[in-house]
Each structure stands twice: as C-alpha cells, then as structure tokens.
Amino acid sequence: MKKLVIFLLCLASFSNKAQNNAIAAGEKLTYTASYNMSGILTDIAEVTMETSDAKTSKATLLRLKCTATTYSKWDSFFKIVDLYESYVNPKNLTPYLYKRDINEGSYYKFMKYTFNHKTNTINSIQRKRNKKEEQKSFSINADTKDIVSTLYNIRLFDYKNMSVGSKKSFTIVFDREEIKAQITFLGKETISTNIGKKECYKLSISSSENVLQGKNNNLLWLTADENKIIVYGKFKIPVGTGELKIKSAQGLKN
C-alpha cells in the first residue's frame, strides 16, 4: 500500500497560488483500487475522497479527507484501514494541518503535521504501535505540500493553456522527507468510465525516488471540465502494477 501512496504523491500540484474554482464542501468521489495479482488485475480496496467545512475560532477551513479500505474478502489476507486528511484554506488549498492514520495488517502509524508558512517549517508528531510518541520540527520549501492537499491542488491548474509535452516539477512532504517529482502534460483523451464517457486531460508522472517504473507507465486522467476530477489512474511500481478507477461522483461544484 505504501507504494501506491507514493504513486498518489506524484499526482501533484503545479502552483500553491492558484485560486480554487473547482472544489467545494460536500463533494464525494469514490474509487476502486486494483492490483495485478498473479497476472490478473484484481479489485482489492475502495478509496474515497470527501470535502467538508471545518470551522475554527478564527476561520472556516476546508477539510480534505481520503480513506482507503480493503474489500472484506481480502481482510483475512491483508486488511487495510487508512485515513489521510488535510485542513486547507478554501480559496487556494494551502495546507495548515495534515493527519495520517494507517492500519495495514499488523502495522500502525499516526503522523500529524502543523504547517508554519511564515517560517517554512512543520511541527510533527509521530506514533507507532508499542513505541514512544516522537515530536520533531523540520524545514520545508515554500511550495511543499502534504499528499492530500497535493491531490486536490492538481485540479486548480489551467490545463487549457498547457502545450503537449510541457513539464512541471514539484515537492511533496511524506514521512518527514521532501520528495521531488515531475509531471508531463500529454494532451486530451476521451475514455469510458463508470460515470460515463469523459474527455480528459492526460498526465504522466515520474519521481526521483525510483518508485515509479518506466516511461509513461504512471498515468492520470482528469476530466476536461471545470471540476477536473480524477477518473482513472495507472501505475507501475517495483512490486507490480495497478489501477485506480472512479465508481461515483457526488456534490461537484460545477
């Protein structure tokens, strides 16, 4: 599952200055995650991405919540119950708070980031099963984001003005480390999905971490409309290949 997370990390933001005209509270996207097992692409988990308002004493933030849960028939083999969430400025999706709470088989890990954008630092808290809580502060680049805000930030970019072959670099923080990655715009393609036939922006993703394998083997399709939701993804990693396919989309802003 960690390899899939790294793949998702690489579906990243081009600019943290872009204004949010695509995402509002009340949106829910549901996906099927598939993995190639013994040469057969098998549906193993459901992934959901949800948004909601989160009021604080000073402002109303946008909560971006992502969950991944194995289908029950796989629980005896390897049960996954993962939660990722980010609390962001609703106008430009700049992250202020990030939480990751994962249960995968016998493995458990909790991570919390509190962003300080004035000093470009993160105060973090980490907990693992049967281990002492660990607190650590570290520096980040000005445009670095967490995985969840990154996944939503890709929907803010104006693909209409990108030429085929254009490349963008970006940085994501994961497990207290910054990961460098690059995305290439491959143009438009119309594909069939569970929510209908969609004209999409097609993107290729690569990473300096050598997690994503091959050229144009890690691809992402976003609807070529004002919502720009992820409807399909393909990945190739050292331990195999897989897909992410949309099942349903509710509460879209546009």
PAZAPA-4460 file (N, C-alpha, C; in steps of 0.05 Angstrom, whole numbers, plus 32768, in hexadecimal, padded with zeros to 4 digits):
% residues 254
    n_x    n_y    n_z   ca_x   ca_y   ca_z    c_x    c_y    c_z   seq   type   mol
   8011   7FE8   8000   8000   8000   8000   8011   8019   8000     1      M     A
   8029   8018   800D   803A   8030   800D   8043   8037   7FF1     2      K     A
   8048   8023   7FE0   8050   8029   7FC5   803A   8038   7FB6     3      K     A
   8021   8030   7FBB   800A   803E   7FAF   8008   805A   7FB9     4      L     A
   800E   805E   7FD2   800E   8079   7FDE   8022   808B   7FD0     5      V     A
   803B   8080   7FCB   804F   808F   7FBE   8046   8097   7FA2     6      I     A
   8039   8084   7F94   802E   808B   7F7A   801B   80A2   7F7C     7      F     A
   8009   80A2   7F90   7FF6   80B7   7F93   8003   80D1   7F9B     8      L     A
   8019   80CF   7FA9   8029   80E7   7FB0   8031   80F6   7F97     9      L     A
   8037   80E7   7F82   8042   80F3   7F6A   802D   80FF   7F58    10      C     A
   8014   80FE   7F60   7FFE   810B   7F51   7FFB   8126   7F5D    11      L     A
   800E   813A   7F57   8012   8150   7F69   800B   816B   7F5E    12      A     A
   800D   817F   7F6F   8005   819A   7F6A   801A   81A9   7F5A    13      S     A
   8011   81BB   7F47   8022   81CB   7F38   8028   81E6   7F45    14      F     A
   8014   81F0   7F54   8017   820B   7F60   8006   820D   7F79    15      S     A
   8012   8217   7F8E   8001   821B   7FA6   7FF5   8237   7FA6    16      N     A
   7FF8   8246   7F91   7FEC   8260   7F8E   7FD1   825F   7F7F    17      K     A
   7FCB   8248   7F72   7FB3   8246   7F62   7F9A   8249   7F73    18      A     A
   7F86   8256   7F68   7F6D   825A   7F76   7F5B   8241   7F72    19      Q     A
   7F4C   823B   7F87   7F3B   8223   7F86   7F20   822A   7F7A    20      N     A
   7F1C   8222   7F61   7F02   8225   7F54   7EF6   8209   7F4D    21      N     A
   7F02   81F4   7F58   7EFA   81D9   7F50   7EEE   81C8   7F67    22      A     A
   7EF4   81CF   7F80   7EEE   81BD   7F96   7EDE   81CC   7FAC    23      I     A
   7EC9   81C0   7FB5   7EB9   81CB   7FCB   7EB3   81B6   7FE0    24      A     A
   7EAA   81BE   7FF7   7EA1   81AB   800C   7E8A   819B   8002    25      A     A
   7E89   8181   800A   7E72   8170   8002   7E78   815E   7FEB    26      G     A
   7E90   815F   7FE0   7E98   814D   7FCA   7EA0   8132   7FD4    27      E     A
   7E99   811D   7FC6   7EA1   8102   7FCD   7EA8   80F2   7FB4    28      K     A
   7EC0   80E9   7FB2   7EC9   80D8   7F9B   7ED1   80BD   7FA6    29      L     A
   7EC7   80A8   7F99   7ECC   808C   7FA1   7EDA   807D   7F8B    30      T     A
   7EEE   806E   7F92   7EFF   8060   7F7F   7F02   8042   7F86    31      Y     A
   7F09   8032   7F72   7F12   8017   7F77   7F30   8016   7F71    32      T     A
   7F3F   800B   7F84   7F5C   8007   7F81   7F61   7FEA   7F7A    33      A     A
   7F6F   7FE5   7F63   7F74   7FCA   7F5A   7F92   7FC6   7F59    34      S     A
   7F9A   7FAC   7F5C   7FB6   7FA5   7F5C   7FBA   7F8B   7F4C    35      Y     A
   7FCF   7F8A   7F3E   7FD5   7F72   7F2D   7FE0   7F5C   7F3F    36      N     A
   7FCF   7F47   7F43   7FD7   7F30   7F54   7FD8   7F17   7F43    37      M     A
   7FF0   7F0C   7F40   7FF5   7EF4   7F30   7FEB   7EF8   7F13    38      S     A
   7FEF   7F10   7F08   7FE8   7F15   7EEC   7FCB   7F1E   7EE8    39      G     A
   7FBC   7F20   7EFE   7F9F   7F27   7EFB   7F9B   7F41   7F0B    40      I     A
   7F8F   7F55   7EFD   7F89   7F6F   7F0B   7F71   7F6A   7F1D    41      L     A
   7F75   7F6E   7F37   7F61   7F67   7F4C   7F59   7F7F   7F5C    42      T     A
   7F3F   7F84   7F5F   7F35   7F99   7F71   7F3A   7F92   7F8E    43      D     A
   7F4A   7FA2   7F9C   7F50   7F9C   7FB8   7F46   7FB0   7FCC    44      I     A
   7F41   7FC8   7FC4   7F3A   7FDD   7FD8   7F28   7FF2   7FCD    45      A     A
   7F1A   8000   7FDE   7F0B   8018   7FD7   7F18   8030   7FE2    46      E     A
   7F1B   8045   7FD2   7F27   805E   7FD9   7F12   8074   7FD7    47      V     A
   7F10   8085   7FEB   7EFD   809B   7FEA   7F0C   80B5   7FEF    48      T     A
   7F03   80CB   7FE2   7F0D   80E5   7FE6   7EF5   80F8   7FEB    49      M     A
   7EF5   8104   8003   7EDE   8114   800C   7EE7   812F   8015    50      E     A
   7ED5   8143   8012   7EDB   815E   801C   7EC4   8168   802E    51      T     A
   7ECC   8178   8042   7EB8   8183   8054   7EC3   819C   8061    52      S     A
   7EB1   81AD   806B   7EBA   81C5   807A   7EC4   81BE   8095    53      D     A
   7ED9   81CC   809F   7EE3   81C8   80BA   7EE7   81E3   80C6    54      A     A
   7ED6   81EA   80D9   7ED6   8204   80E6   7EE9   8205   80FE    55      K     A
   7EFA   8219   80FF   7F0B   821E   8116   7F03   8238   8123    56      T     A
   7F11   8240   8138   7F0B   8259   8145   7F11   8271   8134    57      S     A
   7F23   826E   8120   7F2B   8284   810F   7F22   8284   80F3    58      K     A
   7F1C   826C   80E8   7F14   826A   80CC   7F06   8250   80C6    59      A     A
   7EFB   824E   80AE   7EEF   8235   80A5   7F02   8229   8090    60      T     A
   7F0D   8212   8096   7F1F   8204   8084   7F10   81EF   8074    61      L     A
   7F1D   81E4   8060   7F12   81CE   8051   7F21   81B4   8058    62      L     A
   7F12   81A1   8061   7F1D   8187   8069   7F1D   8174   8051    63      R     A
   7F35   816A   804A   7F38   8157   8034   7F3F   813C   8040    64      L     A
   7F2C   8129   803D   7F2F   810F   804A   7F31   80F9   8035    65      K     A
   7F45   80E9   8038   7F49   80D2   8026   7F4B   80B8   8037    66      C     A
   7F3C   80A4   802F   7F3D   808A   803D   7F42   8074   802A    67      T     A
   7F4E   805E   8033   7F52   8046   8023   7F4C   802E   8035    68      A     A
   7F3A   801D   802B   7F32   8006   803B   7F30   7FED   8029    69      T     A
   7F3C   7FD7   8031   7F3B   7FBF   8021   7F1E   7FB4   8021    70      T     A
   7F16   7FA7   800B   7EFD   7F99   800A   7EFF   7F81   801D    71      Y     A
   7EE8   7F7B   802A   7EE8   7F68   8041   7EF5   7F4D   803A    72      S     A
   7EF2   7F44   8021   7EFD   7F29   801A   7F1B   7F28   801B    73      K     A
   7F28   7F40   801C   7F45   7F41   801D   7F50   7F46   8039    74      W     A
   7F3D   7F4B   804C   7F46   7F52   8067   7F56   7F3D   8075    75      D     A
   7F50   7F23   8070   7F5F   7F0E   807D   7F7B   7F0B   8071    76      S     A
   7F7E   7F15   8059   7F98   7F14   804B   7FAA   7F2C   8053    77      F     A
   7F9E   7F44   8050   7FAD   7F5C   8058   7F99   7F73   805A    78      F     A
   7F91   7F79   8072   7F7C   7F8D   8077   7F89   7FA9   8078    79      K     A
   7F7C   7FBC   8069   7F85   7FD7   8068   7F6F   7FEA   8071    80      I     A
   7F74   7FFB   8084   7F62   8011   808C   7F73   802A   808F    81      V     A
   7F74   803A   807B   7F85   8052   807B   7F75   806B   8079    82      D     A
   7F7E   8080   8088   7F72   809A   8087   7F87   80B0   8083    83      L     A
   7F83   80C1   806F   7F94   80D8   806A   7F82   80F0   8069    84      Y     A
   7F89   8106   8076   7F79   811E   8074   7F8A   8137   8077    85      E     A
   7F81   814C   806A   7F8F   8166   806A   7F7A   817C   806E    86      S     A
   7F81   8190   807E   7F70   81A7   8083   7F7D   81BF   8075    87      Y     A
   7F6F   81CB   8062   7F7B   81DE   8050   7F6B   81F8   804E    88      V     A
   7F78   820D   8043   7F6A   8225   803C   7F57   821F   8025    89      N     A
   7F3D   8224   8027   7F2B   821D   8011   7F2F   822D   7FF8    90      P     A
   7F3D   8244   7FF9   7F41   8254   7FE2   7F57   824B   7FD0    91      K     A
   7F6C   823F   7FDC   7F83   8236   7FCB   7F8F   821B   7FD4    92      N     A
   7F82   820E   7FE7   7F89   81F3   7FF1   7FA5   81F2   7FFE    93      L     A
   7FAE   8208   8008   7FC7   8208   8017   7FC3   81F8   8031    94      T     A
   7FD4   81E4   8037   7FCF   81D3   804F   7FD9   81E0   8069    95      P     A
   7FC9   81DB   807E   7FD0   81E4   8099   7FD5   81CD   80AC    96      Y     A
   7FC5   81B7   80A8   7FC7   81A0   80B9   7FC3   8187   80A8    97      L     A
   7FD3   8173   80AE   7FD2   8159   80A0   7FD3   8142   80B4    98      Y     A
   7FC2   812E   80AF   7FC3   8116   80C0   7FC2   80FD   80AF    99      K     A
   7FD1   80E9   80B8   7FD2   80CF   80AB   7FD0   80BA   80C1   100      R     A
   7FBC   80A8   80BE   7FB7   8093   80D2   7FB3   8079   80C2   101      D     A
   7FC7   8068   80C2   7FC5   8050   80B1   7FC7   8036   80C2   102      I     A
   7FB6   8023   80BA   7FB7   8008   80C5   7FB9   7FF5   80AE   103      N     A
   7FCF   7FE7   80AB   7FD4   7FD5   8094   7FDF   7FBB   809F   104      E     A
   7FCE   7FA6   80A1   7FD6   7F8E   80AE   7FDD   7F92   80CB   105      G     A
   7FF5   7F8C   80D2   7FFF   7F90   80EE   800D   7FAB   80F1   106      S     A
   800E   7FBB   80DC   801C   7FD4   80DC   800A   7FEB   80E2   107      Y     A
   8012   7FFD   80F5   8002   8015   80FC   8015   802D   80FD   108      Y     A
   800B   8043   80F2   801B   805C   80F3   8008   8074   80F2   109      K     A
   800E   8087   8104   8000   80A1   8104   8014   80B7   8100   110      F     A
   800D   80CA   80EE   801F   80E1   80E9   800E   80FA   80E8   111      M     A
   8018   810F   80F5   800A   8129   80F4   801E   813F   80EE   112      K     A
   8016   8150   80DA   8026   8167   80D3   8017   8181   80D9   113      Y     A
   8024   8194   80E6   8019   81AF   80E9   802B   81C1   80D9   114      T     A
   8021   81CE   80C4   8031   81DF   80B2   8033   81FB   80BD   115      F     A
   804C   8206   80BC   8051   8222   80C2   805C   822E   80A8   116      N     A
   804B   823C   8099   8053   8247   807F   8064   8260   8081   117      H     A
   8064   826D   8098   8075   8284   809C   8092   827C   809E   118      K     A
   8097   8265   80AB   80B3   825C   80AF   80BA   8244   809D   119      T     A
   80A7   823B   808D   80AB   8223   807C   80B5   820B   808C   120      N     A
   80A6   8206   80A1   80AC   81EF   80B2   8093   81DE   80B8   121      T     A
   8098   81C6   80C1   8082   81B4   80C9   8088   81AA   80E5   122      I     A
   8075   81AB   80F7   8076   819E   8111   8067   8183   810E   123      N     A
   8075   816D   8113   8069   8153   810E   8068   8142   8127   124      S     A
   8054   8131   8128   8051   811D   813D   804E   8102   812F   125      I     A
   805D   80EE   8139   805B   80D3   812D   8057   80BF   8143   126      Q     A
   8044   80AC   813E   803F   8096   8151   803F   807C   8141   127      R     A
   804C   8068   814D   804B   804D   8142   8043   8039   8158   128      K     A
   8039   8022   8151   8030   800F   8165   8048   8006   8177   129      R     A
   8043   8008   8191   8057   7FFF   81A5   8070   8010   81A5   130      N     A
   806E   8028   819B   8085   803A   819B   807E   8055   81A7   131      K     A
   8091   8063   81B2   808C   807D   81BE   8086   8092   81A9   132      K     A
   8074   80A4   81B0   806D   80BA   819E   8086   80CB   8198   133      E     A
   8089   80D3   817F   80A1   80E2   8177   8098   80FD   816A   134      E     A
   80A3   8112   8175   809E   812D   816A   80B7   8138   815D   135      Q     A
   80B3   8145   8146   80CA   814F   8137   80C1   8167   8125   136      K     A
   80D2   817B   8125   80CD   8192   8113   80E3   8192   80FD   137      S     A
   80DA   8199   80E5   80ED   8199   80CE   80E5   81AE   80BA   138      F     A
   80F8   81B6   80A9   80F4   81CA   8095   80EA   81BE   807B   139      S     A
   80DB   81CE   806C   80D1   81C5   8052   80D4   81DD   803E   140      I     A
   80D2   81D7   8024   80D1   81EC   8010   80B6   81FA   8011   141      N     A
   80B6   8212   8006   809E   8223   8008   8085   8216   7FFA   142      A     A
   808A   8207   7FE5   8073   81FB   7FD5   806E   81DE   7FDC   143      D     A
   807B   81D3   7FF0   8077   81B7   7FF8   805C   81B3   8004   144      T     A
   804E   819D   7FFD   8034   8197   8007   8033   817A   8011   145      K     A
   801E   8174   8020   801A   8158   8028   800C   8149   8011   146      D     A
   8009   812F   8014   7FFD   811F   7FFF   7FE0   8126   7FF8   147      I     A
   7FD0   812C   800D   7FB3   8130   8008   7FAF   814B   7FF9   148      V     A
   7FBA   8160   8004   7FB7   817A   7FF7   7FC2   817A   7FDB   149      S     A
   7FD7   816A   7FD7   7FE3   8166   7FBC   7FCF   815A   7FA9   150      T     A
   7FC2   8145   7FB1   7FAE   8137   7FA0   7F98   814A   7F97   151      L     A
   7F90   815C   7FA9   7F7B   816F   7FA1   7F86   8187   7F91   152      Y     A
   7F9E   818E   7F97   7FAA   81A5   7F89   7FAD   81A1   7F6B   153      N     A
   7FB0   8188   7F63   7FB4   8184   7F46   7F9B   818C   7F36   154      I     A
   7F85   818E   7F44   7F6C   8196   7F36   7F69   81B4   7F32   155      R     A
   7F7C   81C3   7F3D   7F7A   81E1   7F3B   7F89   81EB   7F22   156      L     A
   7F99   81DA   7F16   7FAA   81E4   7F00   7F9A   81E8   7EE6   157      F     A
   7FA2   81FC   7ED7   7F95   8202   7EBE   7FA2   81F2   7EA7   158      D     A
   7F98   81DA   7EA3   7FA4   81C9   7E8E   7F9E   81D3   7E72   159      Y     A
   7F8A   81E4   7E6F   7F83   81EE   7E54   7F9A   81FD   7E48   160      K     A
   7FAB   8209   7E58   7FC1   8219   7E4E   7FDC   820A   7E4E   161      N     A
   7FDB   81F0   7E53   7FF4   81E0   7E52   7FF7   81D3   7E37   162      M     A
   8010   81D2   7E2D   8015   81C5   7E14   801E   81A8   7E1A   163      S     A
   8018   8197   7E07   8020   817A   7E0A   803E   8178   7E0E   164      V     A
   8046   8169   7E22   8062   8165   7E28   806C   8177   7E3D   165      G     A
   805C   818A   7E46   8064   819D   7E5B   8069   818D   7E75   166      S     A
   807E   8195   7E84   8086   8188   7E9D   8086   819B   7EB4   167      K     A
   807E   8191   7ECB   807E   81A0   7EE4   808A   8190   7EFA   168      K     A
   809B   819C   7F0B   80A7   818F   7F22   8099   8198   7F3B   169      S     A
   809A   8187   7F50   808C   818D   7F69   8099   817E   7F80   170      F     A
   8091   8185   7F98   809C   8178   7FB0   8085   8172   7FC3   171      T     A
   8086   8159   7FCE   8072   8150   7FE2   8081   8146   7FFB   172      I     A
   8075   814B   8012   8081   8141   802B   8073   8128   8033   173      V     A
   8082   8113   8038   8077   80F9   8040   808B   80EB   8053   174      F     A
   8081   80E2   806A   8092   80D6   807E   80AA   80E8   8085   175      D     A
   80A3   8102   8087   80B7   8117   808F   80CD   811B   807B   176      R     A
   80C9   8112   8063   80DD   8116   804E   80CF   8123   8035   177      E     A
   80DE   8134   8027   80D4   8141   800F   80DA   812F   7FF7   178      E     A
   80C6   812A   7FE6   80C9   811A   7FCF   80C7   812B   7FB6   179      I     A
   80DA   8129   7FA4   80D9   8138   7F8B   80CC   8127   7F75   180      K     A
   80BB   8133   7F66   80AD   8125   7F50   80A8   8138   7F39   181      A     A
   809F   812C   7F23   809A   813B   7F0B   8081   8131   7EFD   182      Q     A
   8072   8142   7EF1   805B   813B   7EE2   805D   8146   7EC5   183      I     A
   8053   8136   7EB2   8053   813E   7E96   8037   813D   7E8B   184      T     A
   802F   8153   7E7D   8015   8154   7E71   8015   8147   7E56   185      F     A
   8004   8132   7E53   8004   8122   7E3A   7FEE   8129   7E27   186      L     A
   7FDD   813D   7E2E   7FC7   8145   7E1D   7FAC   813A   7E27   187      G     A
   7F99   8139   7E15   7F7E   8130   7E1C   7F78   8114   7E11   188      K     A
   7F67   8106   7E1F   7F5E   80EB   7E16   7F42   80E6   7E22   189      E     A
   7F31   80DA   7E12   7F16   80D3   7E1B   7F16   80B6   7E23   190      T     A
   7F0C   80B1   7E3B   7F0C   8095   7E46   7EF0   808F   7E51   191      I     A
   7EEA   8075   7E53   7ED1   806C   7E5F   7ED6   8066   7E7D   192      S     A
   7EC4   8070   7E8E   7EC6   806C   7EAB   7EAB   8063   7EB6   193      T     A
   7EAB   805D   7ECF   7E92   8055   7EDC   7E7E   806C   7EDF   194      N     A
   7E87   8085   7EDA   7E75   809C   7EDB   7E71   80A7   7EBF   195      I     A
   7E77   8097   7EAB   7E72   809F   7E90   7E8C   80A4   7E80   196      G     A
   7E88   80A9   7E66   7E9F   80AF   7E55   7EA8   80CC   7E5B   197      K     A
   7EC2   80CF   7E60   7ECD   80E9   7E68   7EE5   80F1   7E57   198      K     A
   7EE5   810A   7E4D   7EFD   8116   7E41   7F0F   811E   7E59   199      E     A
   7F28   8116   7E57   7F3A   8119   7E6E   7F54   8126   7E66   200      C     A
   7F61   8133   7E7A   7F7D   813B   7E78   7F8D   8123   7E81   201      Y     A
   7FA1   811B   7E71   7FB2   8104   7E77   7FCD   810D   7E80   202      K     A
   7FD6   8103   7E97   7FEF   810B   7EA4   8001   80F3   7EA8   203      L     A
   801B   80F7   7EA6   802F   80E2   7EAD   803F   80EC   7EC5   204      S     A
   8045   80DA   7ED8   8052   80E1   7EF1   806C   80D2   7EF4   205      I     A
   8081   80DF   7EFE   809A   80D2   7F04   80A5   80DC   7F1E   206      S     A
   80B7   80CC   7F2B   80C1   80D2   7F45   80DF   80CD   7F47   207      S     A
   80ED   80DE   7F55   810A   80DA   7F59   810F   80C3   7F6D   208      S     A
   80FB   80BA   7F7B   80FE   80A5   7F8F   8100   8089   7F83   209      E     A
   80FE   8087   7F69   8100   806D   7F5B   80E9   805A   7F64   210      N     A
   80D3   8065   7F6C   80BB   8055   7F73   80AB   804F   7F5B   211      V     A
   80A7   8063   7F4A   8097   8060   7F32   80A9   8055   7F1B   212      L     A
   80A0   8040   7F0E   80B1   8032   7EFB   80AA   8038   7EDE   213      Q     A
   80BE   803C   7ECD   80BA   803E   7EB1   80B1   8059   7EA8   214      G     A
   80B0   805D   7E8D   80A7   8076   7E81   808A   8074   7E79   215      K     A
   807A   8087   7E82   805D   8087   7E7C   804E   806E   7E85   216      N     A
   8058   8063   7E9B   804A   804C   7EA7   8039   8055   7EBF   217      N     A
   803D   806E   7EC7   802E   8079   7EDE   801E   8091   7ED4   218      N     A
   8004   808C   7ED1   7FF3   809F   7EC2   7FDB   80A7   7ED3   219      L     A
   7FD0   80BF   7ECD   7FB9   80C9   7EDB   7FA7   80D7   7EC7   220      L     A
   7F8D   80D3   7ECA   7F79   80E0   7EB9   7F67   80F1   7ECA   221      W     A
   7F65   810C   7EC4   7F53   811E   7ED1   7F3E   8128   7EBD   222      L     A
   7F25   812B   7EC6   7F10   8134   7EB3   7F17   8150   7EA9   223      T     A
   7F13   8154   7E8F   7F19   816D   7E82   7F02   8180   7E84   224      A     A
   7EFA   8186   7E9D   7EE4   8199   7EA3   7EED   81AA   7EBA   225      D     A
   7EDA   81B9   7EC6   7EE1   81CB   7EDB   7EE7   81BC   7EF6   226      E     A
   7EDE   81A3   7EF8   7EE3   8194   7F11   7EFE   8186   7F11   227      N     A
   7F06   817D   7EFA   7F20   816F   7EF7   7F25   8159   7F0C   228      K     A
   7F11   8148   7F0F   7F14   8132   7F22   7F24   811B   7F16   229      I     A
   7F32   810D   7F27   7F41   80F5   7F1F   7F2D   80DF   7F19   230      I     A
   7F2E   80D3   7F01   7F1C   80BE   7EFB   7F2A   80A3   7EF6   231      V     A
   7F45   80A4   7EF0   7F53   808C   7EEB   7F71   8090   7EEF   232      Y     A
   7F7F   807C   7EFA   7F9B   807D   7EFE   7FA8   8062   7EFA   233      G     A
   7FC0   8061   7EEE   7FCF   8048   7EEB   7FEA   804C   7EF7   234      K     A
   7FF5   8037   7F04   8010   803A   7F10   801F   8020   7F0D   235      F     A
   803A   8023   7F0B   804C   800D   7F0A   8062   8012   7F1F   236      K     A
   8065   8000   7F33   8078   8003   7F48   8089   7FEA   7F49   237      I     A
   809F   7FE9   7F59   80B0   7FD2   7F5A   80A3   7FB8   7F60   238      P     A
   808C   7FB8   7F6F   807F   7F9F   7F77   8066   7F99   7F66   239      V     A
   8061   7FA9   7F51   804A   7FA2   7F40   803D   7FBA   7F33   240      G     A
   8025   7FB5   7F28   8016   7FCA   7F1A   7FFA   7FCB   7F26   241      T     A
   7FEC   7FE2   7F21   7FD1   7FE5   7F2C   7FC2   7FFB   7F1E   242      G     A
   7FA9   7FFF   7F27   7F98   8013   7F1B   7F86   8020   7F31   243      E     A
   7F7D   8038   7F2C   7F6A   8046   7F3D   7F53   804F   7F2B   244      L     A
   7F3B   8045   7F2F   7F24   804A   7F1D   7F0D   8057   7F2D   245      K     A
   7F02   806C   7F23   7EEC   8079   7F31   7ED3   8068   7F30   246      I     A
   7EC4   8068   7F47   7EAA   805A   7F49   7E93   806D   7F48   247      K     A
   7E96   8083   7F57   7E80   8097   7F58   7E8C   80B2   7F60   248      S     A
   7E7C   80C7   7F58   7E84   80E3   7F5F   7E6B   80F2   7F67   249      A     A
   7E6C   80FE   7F7F   7E55   810C   7F8A   7E5D   8128   7F94   250      Q     A
   7E4B   813B   7F93   7E4F   8155   7F9F   7E64   8166   7F91   251      G     A
   7E67   8163   7F76   7E7B   8173   7F68   7E73   8190   7F67   252      L     A
   7E87   81A1   7F68   7E83   81BE   7F69   7E77   81C9   7F4F   253      K     A
   7E81   81BF   7F38   7E79   81C9   7F1E   7E68   81B5   7F0E   254      N     A
***
